[in-house]
């Protein structure tokens, strides 16, 4: 009788629940390369959130570091992109809370000239106007516009990243778009009157 034919007896225990968890992790690994593939997208989102490349790179580095340390927590590797965006968003919000305690920051509007330089000369004025208007939006409105508009996330994915109900995402997005449109059309005073 070979080892394959031998019946399971008291000496040969069956697979334990821990063995199944180990097999599941091995079957669905989140390797370094999978995380690294999302870095350009994370950097783009982080730059738009914080307004400068240096702070954005720091935020992305913190995000990747946290993701690598906690990759075992991701149950569905197909959701890696959303999971990484959630980590980045939560780190950003935590950072905002800490900076509020520390003092003022440079406003996004001051970056208008830097961003405008990357546009063709004919479009630079429009880019400056957009950046200044975008900088007048609340953090909540900027975040929802960036995730849906720039990153192309669906309402559901945005809701998961921000840990909000989908209805809240939809209403914030509608208000953010309206406020941005009004700011671009007529300025802050008109926006305040229309939004109320």
C-alpha positions as CSV (number, residue, x, y, z in Angstrom):
1,X,0.0,0.0,0.0
2,X,1.5,3.4,-1.0
3,X,1.2,6.6,1.0
4,X,-1.5,7.7,-1.5
5,X,-3.6,4.6,-0.8
6,X,-3.3,4.8,3.0
7,X,-6.4,5.9,4.8
8,X,-6.4,9.0,7.0
9,X,-6.0,7.8,10.6
10,X,-5.3,9.4,13.9
11,X,-1.7,9.9,12.8
12,X,-2.7,11.8,9.6
13,X,-4.9,14.8,10.4
14,X,-6.9,16.5,7.7
15,X,-6.3,20.1,6.6
16,X,-6.8,22.7,9.3
17,X,-8.7,26.0,8.9
18,X,-5.3,27.7,9.1
19,X,-4.1,25.7,6.1
20,X,-7.0,27.1,4.1
21,X,-6.1,30.7,5.0
22,X,-2.5,30.1,4.0
23,X,-3.5,28.6,0.7
24,X,-5.9,31.5,0.0
25,X,-3.1,34.0,0.6
26,X,-0.8,32.1,-1.6
27,X,-3.4,31.7,-4.3
28,X,-4.1,35.5,-4.4
29,X,-0.9,37.3,-3.6
30,X,-0.6,41.1,-3.8
31,X,3.0,41.4,-4.9
32,X,5.2,44.5,-5.0
33,X,4.8,44.8,-8.7
34,X,1.0,45.0,-8.5
35,X,1.2,47.8,-6.0
36,X,3.9,49.6,-8.0
37,X,1.8,49.5,-11.1
38,X,-0.7,51.8,-9.3
39,X,1.9,54.4,-8.3
40,X,1.4,56.8,-11.3
41,X,-2.3,56.9,-10.6
42,X,-1.8,57.4,-6.9
43,X,0.8,60.2,-7.6
44,X,-1.6,62.0,-10.0
45,X,-4.4,61.9,-7.4
46,X,-2.1,62.9,-4.5
47,X,-0.7,65.8,-6.5
48,X,-4.2,67.1,-7.2
49,X,-5.2,66.7,-3.6
50,X,-2.2,68.4,-1.9
51,X,-1.2,70.8,-4.7
52,X,2.5,70.1,-5.0
53,X,4.7,67.2,-6.1
54,X,6.9,67.0,-3.0
55,X,4.0,66.5,-0.6
56,X,2.3,64.2,-3.1
57,X,5.3,62.0,-3.3
58,X,5.5,61.8,0.5
59,X,1.8,60.9,0.6
60,X,2.2,58.2,-2.1
61,X,5.3,56.8,-0.3
62,X,3.3,56.6,3.0
63,X,0.4,54.9,1.1
64,X,2.6,52.3,-0.5
65,X,4.4,51.6,2.8
66,X,1.1,51.1,4.5
67,X,-0.2,48.9,1.7
68,X,2.9,46.7,1.7
69,X,2.7,46.3,5.5
70,X,-1.0,45.4,5.3
71,X,-1.4,43.6,2.0
72,X,-2.6,40.5,3.8
73,X,-5.7,42.5,4.7
74,X,-6.8,42.8,1.1
75,X,-9.2,39.9,0.5
76,X,-9.9,40.5,-3.2
77,X,-6.8,41.4,-5.2
78,X,-9.1,42.7,-8.1
79,X,-10.0,45.6,-5.8
80,X,-6.3,46.7,-5.3
81,X,-6.7,50.0,-7.0
82,X,-9.7,51.1,-4.9
83,X,-8.0,49.8,-1.7
84,X,-4.9,51.8,-2.4
85,X,-7.0,55.0,-3.1
86,X,-8.7,54.5,0.2
87,X,-5.4,54.2,2.0
88,X,-4.2,57.4,0.3
89,X,-7.4,59.3,1.0
90,X,-7.4,58.3,4.7
91,X,-3.7,59.3,5.0
92,X,-4.5,62.6,3.4
93,X,-7.4,63.3,5.8
94,X,-5.3,62.3,8.8
95,X,-2.6,64.7,7.5
96,X,-5.1,67.5,7.1
97,X,-6.2,67.1,10.7
98,X,-2.7,67.2,11.9
99,X,-1.9,70.3,9.8
100,X,-4.9,72.1,11.1
101,X,-3.4,71.8,14.5
102,X,0.0,72.9,13.3
103,X,-1.1,76.0,11.3
104,X,-1.8,77.4,7.8
105,X,-0.7,76.0,4.5
106,X,0.0,77.4,1.0
107,X,-3.3,77.6,-0.8
108,X,-3.9,75.6,-4.1
109,X,-4.5,78.9,-5.9
110,X,-0.8,79.8,-5.6
111,X,0.0,76.8,-7.8
112,X,-2.1,78.2,-10.7
113,X,0.9,79.7,-12.5
114,X,2.9,76.4,-12.1
115,X,0.1,74.3,-13.6
116,X,-0.7,76.9,-16.3
117,X,2.9,76.6,-17.6
118,X,2.2,73.0,-18.6
119,X,-0.7,74.2,-20.8
120,X,-0.3,75.7,-24.3
121,X,0.0,79.5,-24.2
122,X,-3.6,80.0,-25.5
123,X,-5.0,77.9,-22.7
124,X,-3.0,79.3,-19.7
125,X,-5.5,81.9,-18.7
126,X,-8.3,79.2,-18.6
127,X,-6.0,76.9,-16.6
128,X,-5.3,79.6,-14.0
129,X,-9.0,80.4,-13.7
130,X,-9.8,76.8,-13.2
131,X,-7.1,76.2,-10.6
132,X,-8.2,79.3,-8.7
133,X,-11.9,78.2,-8.8
134,X,-11.0,74.7,-7.9
135,X,-9.0,76.0,-4.9
136,X,-12.1,77.8,-3.6
137,X,-14.0,74.5,-3.3
138,X,-14.2,72.7,0.0
139,X,-11.9,69.7,0.6
140,X,-15.0,67.4,0.3
141,X,-15.9,68.8,-3.1
142,X,-12.4,68.7,-4.5
143,X,-11.9,65.1,-3.4
144,X,-15.1,63.9,-5.0
145,X,-14.4,65.8,-8.3
146,X,-10.9,64.4,-8.4
147,X,-11.9,60.8,-7.9
148,X,-14.8,60.8,-10.4
149,X,-13.4,63.3,-12.9
150,X,-9.7,62.9,-13.0
151,X,-9.4,59.3,-11.8
152,X,-12.6,58.1,-13.6
153,X,-13.9,56.1,-10.6
154,X,-17.6,55.2,-10.6
155,X,-19.9,56.5,-7.9
156,X,-19.8,53.1,-6.2
157,X,-16.0,53.1,-6.3
158,X,-15.8,56.7,-5.0
159,X,-18.2,55.8,-2.2
160,X,-15.9,52.9,-1.2
161,X,-12.8,55.0,-1.3
162,X,-14.3,57.8,0.8
163,X,-16.3,55.3,3.0
164,X,-19.6,57.2,2.3
165,X,-23.0,56.2,1.1
166,X,-23.4,56.4,-2.7
167,X,-26.1,59.0,-2.3
168,X,-23.8,61.3,-0.4
169,X,-21.2,61.0,-3.2
170,X,-23.8,61.8,-5.8
171,X,-25.1,64.9,-4.0
172,X,-21.6,66.1,-3.2
173,X,-20.6,65.7,-6.8
174,X,-23.6,67.6,-8.0
175,X,-23.0,70.5,-5.6
176,X,-19.3,70.5,-6.4
177,X,-19.9,70.7,-10.1
178,X,-22.4,73.5,-9.7
179,X,-20.2,75.5,-7.4
180,X,-17.2,75.1,-9.8
181,X,-19.3,76.1,-12.8
182,X,-20.6,79.2,-11.0
183,X,-17.1,80.2,-9.8
184,X,-15.8,79.9,-13.3
185,X,-18.8,81.9,-14.7
186,X,-19.2,84.7,-12.2
187,X,-17.0,84.5,-9.2
188,X,-17.3,83.8,-5.5
189,X,-20.1,86.3,-4.6
190,X,-22.4,85.0,-7.3
191,X,-21.6,81.4,-6.2
192,X,-22.6,82.1,-2.6
193,X,-25.9,83.5,-3.7
194,X,-26.7,80.7,-6.1
195,X,-25.7,77.8,-3.8
196,X,-27.8,79.0,-0.9
